[in-house]
C-alpha cells in the first residue's frame, strides 16, 4: 500500500474487529521509517482489543491474513484477563511504499 492509503488501515481493522465481535482501538506509534537495506518503509502501531479468547485469536489471525493491501508484522502482545473476558495490547508495524 502507498503512504497516502495508511489512513485506511484503522478502518480496515475496525471492520475486522466488528466481524470478530472484538472491542478495538488503535493508533500509529512513532515516526514513519524510510526504506533501508531492503526493508520497506513502515510505521509502528499499537492496538487494544478485548473480548473472548477465541474471538481475539480469530481477530488477530484475520489481521495477519485478511487485511487486504496491508502487510502487518506483530512484534509484541500483552495479554490480561481471564475467564470469559481478555484484553490484548498488540504492537507492530505496517509497511508501505513511498
C-alpha positions as CSV (number, residue, x, y, z in Angstrom):
1,X,0.0,0.0,0.0
2,X,1.2,3.5,-0.6
3,X,1.8,6.0,2.2
4,X,-1.4,8.0,1.4
5,X,-3.5,4.9,2.0
6,X,-2.3,4.4,5.6
7,X,-5.3,6.2,6.8
8,X,-7.4,3.2,5.6
9,X,-5.6,0.9,8.0
10,X,-7.6,1.7,11.1
11,X,-10.9,1.4,9.2
12,X,-9.8,-2.0,7.9
13,X,-9.0,-3.1,11.4
14,X,-12.3,-1.8,12.7
15,X,-14.2,-3.8,10.1
16,X,-12.3,-7.0,11.1
17,X,-12.9,-6.3,14.8
18,X,-16.7,-6.0,14.2
19,X,-16.8,-9.2,12.3
20,X,-14.9,-11.0,15.1
21,X,-17.0,-9.3,17.9
22,X,-14.0,-7.7,19.5
23,X,-13.9,-4.3,21.1
24,X,-11.0,-2.4,19.5
25,X,-8.9,0.8,19.4
26,X,-5.7,1.6,17.5
27,X,-3.2,4.3,16.9
28,X,0.0,4.8,14.9
29,X,3.1,5.0,17.1
30,X,6.3,7.0,16.4
31,X,7.6,8.4,13.2
32,X,7.4,6.7,9.8
33,X,10.7,5.0,8.9
34,X,12.1,5.3,5.4
35,X,13.1,2.2,3.5
36,X,16.6,0.9,4.2
37,X,18.7,-2.2,3.4
38,X,15.9,-4.0,1.5
39,X,13.3,-3.3,4.2
40,X,10.3,-1.3,3.0
41,X,9.1,1.8,4.7
42,X,6.9,1.3,7.8
43,X,5.2,2.9,10.7
44,X,4.6,1.4,14.1
45,X,1.1,0.9,15.5
46,X,-0.5,-0.2,18.8
47,X,-3.9,-1.7,19.3
48,X,-6.0,-2.6,22.2
49,X,-8.6,-5.4,21.8
50,X,-11.0,-7.0,24.2
51,X,-13.3,-10.0,24.0
52,X,-13.4,-13.7,24.5
53,X,-10.1,-15.5,23.9
54,X,-11.4,-17.4,20.8
55,X,-12.7,-14.1,19.3
56,X,-9.4,-12.4,19.9
57,X,-7.4,-15.2,18.4
58,X,-9.7,-15.1,15.3
59,X,-9.3,-11.3,15.1
60,X,-5.5,-11.3,15.1
61,X,-5.4,-14.1,12.7
62,X,-7.7,-12.1,10.4
63,X,-5.5,-9.0,10.7
64,X,-2.5,-11.0,9.6
65,X,-4.2,-12.9,6.7
66,X,-7.4,-11.0,5.7
67,X,-6.3,-7.3,5.9
68,X,-6.3,-6.6,2.1
69,X,-3.5,-4.4,0.9
70,X,-1.7,-4.2,4.2
71,X,1.5,-6.0,5.2
72,X,1.4,-6.3,9.0
73,X,4.0,-7.6,11.4
74,X,3.2,-8.1,15.1
75,X,6.2,-7.7,17.4
76,X,4.7,-8.0,20.9
77,X,1.4,-9.0,22.6
78,X,0.5,-8.2,26.2
79,X,-2.4,-10.4,27.4
80,X,-4.5,-9.7,30.5
81,X,-7.7,-11.1,31.9
82,X,-9.2,-14.5,32.3
83,X,-12.5,-16.4,32.4
84,X,-14.7,-15.1,29.6
85,X,-13.0,-11.7,29.0
86,X,-9.5,-10.9,27.9
87,X,-7.6,-7.8,26.8
88,X,-4.7,-7.7,24.4
89,X,-2.4,-4.8,23.8
90,X,-0.5,-5.6,20.5
91,X,2.4,-3.7,19.0
92,X,3.7,-4.0,15.4
93,X,4.5,-2.4,12.1
94,X,2.5,-1.7,9.0
95,X,4.6,-1.5,5.8
96,X,4.1,0.9,2.9
97,X,5.6,2.2,-0.3
98,X,6.6,5.8,-0.8
